[in-house]
Amino acid sequence: MVWRVGVGGTWVVPGSAPQLLRDGSSRLLRPDEQVFEAMLAGWRDQQLARSLAPGTIGPRLAMVRRFQVFTNDYPWAWAPRDLDEFFSELRSGSAPISVSTVRAYQGAPRLFCDFAADPRYEWTAVCERMFGSHPAQICFEWNTAEHTSDYEGRPQRRSLTKAELQGLFDHLDDQVASLRARGNKGWLATLRDSAAFKTCYAYGLRRRELAMLDLEDFAPNPHAPEFGGHGVVYVRWGKANKGGPPRRRSTLTVFPWSVAVLVEWLSDFRGLFDTAVRSSALWPSERGGRMDGHSLGTRFAAYREAVGLPPEIGLHCLRHSYVTHLIEDGYDPLFVQQQVGHSYASTTALYTSVSSDFRTRTLRRALDSNISRALASSEDGN
């Protein structure tokens, strides 16, 4: 907990009731609305004090506001039935909502109620004095979605087979050649996309990790000199732990063809972008700066549709495919786990959707081994 010096030299908690409200409601024209807004501001400060990102805090605040509009009431009057009615209406809509989305939505009012009902923040005393009631927790095990599965994503999401991956990359290469032959200047952007998606797969990168790569992030691997200056990539924008900075890791090059892709891109084509001279971004944008994760995802979706892949296949599936294909090719699971930056082997296992061909080959080897041992034993008996 982070503390600060308040009015009169007393120590208060970030996000606690401000002095204006502790003095009473005489200065407030609309006490209920203003107290609610002050509570939200206090909750925002408390989350900032925990070093949470604005991108995390903003959607939480928006969900609590949405819940307040639905109930047409304020936290000191909320009850568990309000939460039941809100999510009953939300889930009965025409658009389906996944279990993970429901859990994320329910997390916002749960955390807000924890904050507002904590006496250390003084909101309970303020509300009791001003409204004759106080905030209380309304989210419990019996009226919220449980986390019963390690993976709550859509079951349609999967890794690409090697044939599908090759088909996607071949389509990108064909597009580059066709556009360039017709004199269409879009060929350069398509070539950039092709190199980016091949790199994403070759190193098992997340979307943001791919977008934030710089020229300086590649280095030699002394144990694999054949890869030259691209034997390792230093990922500096890995997925952060709660309230922490982006995690760093180094990912070793395993596919020789990925070095050829990078060398060709850097030596022959990246410099053709006018914006490349003003930035060290590996994937420069046509309009300045670097390609962001959203733009990369949108462009991937267009190529996915062009080759007939299902809509559930997204850019992140290239990372899943990397894990799956390394496991299929016999790489040690611990090596794969460290390559993609997972803290736990169970997380890597969730990414792995080993193909039926791999299962069949594994089963066939096991059966052949058993038969060979049985035959050898029979011969020894004779």
N, C-alpha and C positions, 0 to 999 in steps of 0.2 A: 504494500500500500504506500502511495506517495502522499505526503502531507505538505501543507504550506501554511504560512502565517496569515491569519485572517485579521479582521477588524479588532482593534484593541490588543493586538499581540497574541490572541488565542490561536491554537492550532486547529485547522479544519481540514476535512478531506476534500480532494478535488471532486467537484460535482455536488457538493452539499448545498442545502438551502441558502440562498443569498441573504445578505443582511436586510434587504428590502422586505422580504417575506417574513423574516423573523421579527420584524418590527410590527407586523400585523397587516390587515387588509385595507387600511384607511386610504392608502395611496393608489389602490388598484381599481380601475374603472370596470373591468370585467374579470373578477377574481378567478373564476374557474378556468377561463381560457389562458390568462396570464400565468397562473400557477402551473398549468399543464405545459406551456411553452418553456417556462423556467426549469421544470423537471427534465424536459427533453434536452435543454441546453446543458443542464448538469450531468445528465447521462452521457452526452457527447464528450464533455470534459473528462469524465471518469474513464471513458474508453481511450481517449487521447493520452491520458496519463498512463494507461497500460501499453502504450505504443502501438495500438491497433491502427491499421491503415484507413484513410478516409473512404476508400472503396469498400471497406467492410462496414464502417459506421453508417454511411449514407443509406444503404438499403435497409438496415435495421430501423433507423429513424423513420423511414418512409413506411415500413410495415406497421409500426406502432401508430403512426398517424392514420393509416388506412383502417386499422382496427378501431381507433377512436371514432372515426367518421361513421363506421358501421354501427357501433353501439349507441352513438349520439349521447355518450356519457363520458365520464372522466375516471382516471385510475382509482380514485377513492370510492367509486361506486361500482367498479367492475366486479363480476362474479364468474365462477367457472362456466355457468350456462351461456354467458356471452361468447366465450371461446368456442363452445360446442356449436352454437348457432352460426358463428362466423365461418368456421371451417366446414360445417355442413353445407352452407350455401356455396362456399368456394369449390368444394369437391363435386357438387351437383351441377356445375356449369357444363357447357358443351365441350370445352377444351379439357382434355385429360391432364391431371397433375400427378407427377410421379411421387413416390413415397419420400424420396430424398428432398424434393421441393417442399412437401408438406412439413417435414421435420425442420427444414431451414426457416420456413415461415413461422412455425411455432416457437422457434428459438428466440425470435425478437421479443415477443411479449413476455416470454419466460425470463429473459435476462433483464428486461426493463422492470418487471415486477420485483425481481430480486433486488435491484438497485433502489427502487422507490420505497420498498418495504423495509429496507435496512435502516435501523434507528441511527446508525452513525452518520447518515446523510441528512437527518433531521426532517425529512419530508413527512414522516408519520406524525410528528408533533405539529408541524405547520398545518397539515390538512385536518387533523383532529380539531385544532383550535379554530380554523377558518370555516370548515364545512361539516364538522361533527362526525367525520368518518376518516379513515386513513387507507392508503393502498395496502393490498395483500396479494400474495401469490395466487394466481388462478390456473396455473398450468401444473398438472400432476401426472403421474404415471397412468392413471385411469382415464384421462381425456386428451392425451397426446400420443402421437405415433411413436412406437418403440423402434429402437435400432436393433433389429434382430438378425441382420445379415451383414457380412463384411463388405459386400458390393451391392449398392442400391441403384446403380446406373441402369439404363435401358438394356434389356437382354439382346436387342438387335445389334448393339455395338459389338464389334469383333475385330480381330486382326485381319489384314488382307492376306490372301494366299500369295505365294511367290509368283504364281501366274498372273494374278490380278495386279500385283505390284509392278511386274514387268510390263503388263499391258498399259498401265497408267503412265509409266515413264516413257514407253515407246510412243504413246500418243503425244506427250509433251514434246518429244524430240521431232516428231512429224510436224507438229504445229509450228515449231520454230522454223523448220526447213521450208514449209509451205508459205508462211508469212514473209519470210526473207526473200524467197524467189519471186513473190508478187510485188516486192517493194513496199510492203506494209511495215511501217515503223514500229508496230506492236510486237514485232519479232523479238526485240531486245528485252521487253518486259516479260515475255513468255519464257525466254531463255533464263532470265533471272529466277522466275518462279520454278522452272525445272531444276535449276541448281539448288535452290532453297529447299524444295521438297525432297530431293535426293539426299541433301545434307541432314535434313530433319530425320529421315529414316536411318541414315548411316551412323548417326550418333545417338539415336533414341531421345530426341529433344522434345521438350514441351513447347507449346506455341510461343510463350514469352521468351523462353530460352533461345529459341531460333531467331526471333525478331531482334533480340538485343545483342547478338553476336557482333563483335568488332574485328577489324583486321588483326589486332594485337592479341587475339584470344587463341591463336594457333601457335604451336611450338613443336620442336623435334622431340621424339621419344628416343633416348639413347639406346634403348633395348630393341628398337625397330628402325634402324637408320634408313631402311629402304623407303620409308614414307617421307623422307626429307623433312621439311619444315612444318609438316602437317601430321605429325605422329600423335599429337594429343591436342584436344581442345579444352580450354579452361572455361567452364560454364560459370559465369558470375551472377546470373540472375535466376538461380534455381528457386523452387517453391519454398517459401519461408514458413517457419514454424509460427505458431500464434504469437503475434506481437513482436516477432523478431525480424532481422534483416534478411534479404535474400541469401539462401545458402549456396555456397560455392562447392564445386567439385571438378575434378579433371576426368575427362572421358577419353579413353585410348582409341585410336583408329584401328578398326578390325577389317575393313573392306578396302583392298588396294584401289578399286575403281573410284572410291570416294575422293581419293587424293587427286586423281586425274580430273574429276569434275571440278574440284576447288581450284586447282592450278589453272585450268583452262578459263574458268570464270574470272579469276583475279588477274591473269596476265593479258587476256585478250578482250574481255567484254565489260567488266565492271567500270573501267575508266571511260566508257562511252556514255555513261550517264553524266549529265551536266552537274548534278548535285554531288557526284562522288568526290570531287576535289575538296568539298567543304565539310566532309564528314568521314569518319572512319568506320561507319556502319558497313557491315558485310553485304547487306541487301538495301541499297539506296532506293529511295522512292523517286518517281518521275517529277514530283512537285517539290521535293526538298526533304532533307532529313532521311529517316529510315522507314522502311515498311513496318507497320505495326501489326500486332497479332491479329486484330480483326480483319485487316485487309488481306493478310495471308490466308486466313480461314475462308474468307469470301471467294478468293480466287481458287483455292483448292476445291471448294464446292462446285464451281463452274466446270472445272476439269473432271471432277468425279461424275457429274451428270453426263458429260460428253462421252465418257467411256462406259456408261451404263451401270455404275456401281450404285448400291442402294443408298438412300438419303441418310441413313444412320452412320455411314462411314464419314468421319470427319478427319481433320488434320491430326488430331491426337491419336487416331488409329495407326498412324505411321510409327508412333512410339510403341504402341502395343505390338505392332508387327515386328519391330526390331527385337523386342524381348522374346517373342515367340520363335522367331527364326534362329536366334542364337541358341536357344534351348534345343531346338530341333537339330541344329548342327553340332550339338554335343558340348557346347561351352558350359563350364562349371556355373551352377546357379548363383554362387556367391559372387563370381566375377560379373555376371549379368546384373545382379543387385547393385553392386558398387558402380557399374557403368552408368546406370540410370538414376543413381542417387536415392535409392529407397533405404529407409532406416531399418525396415523389417523385411525378412524373406517372404512373409505372408502377403505383403503388398505386391511384390514382384509376381507371386503366384497368381494374384488376381488379374494381372496383365497378360498372363500366358494362356493362350487358347491354342494348344498344340493341334496341328491338323490331323485328320484321319489317316493320311498317308504315313505320318510319323508314328502314330499309334500302331498301324498295321505292321510297319517295319520292326518296331520294338517287339510286338507280339510274335512276329515271325522268327526273330532272332532267339527269343526265349524258348519258343517251341522247338526250333531246330537244335538248340543247345540241349534241351531235355531229351530229345530223340537221340542225339549223338551220345549222350551219357548212358542212355538205356541200351543202345546197341553195343557200346564198349563194355558195359557190364555183362551183357549176354555173351559176348565173345570170350570174355575172361572166364565165364562159367563153363563154356564148352571146352 
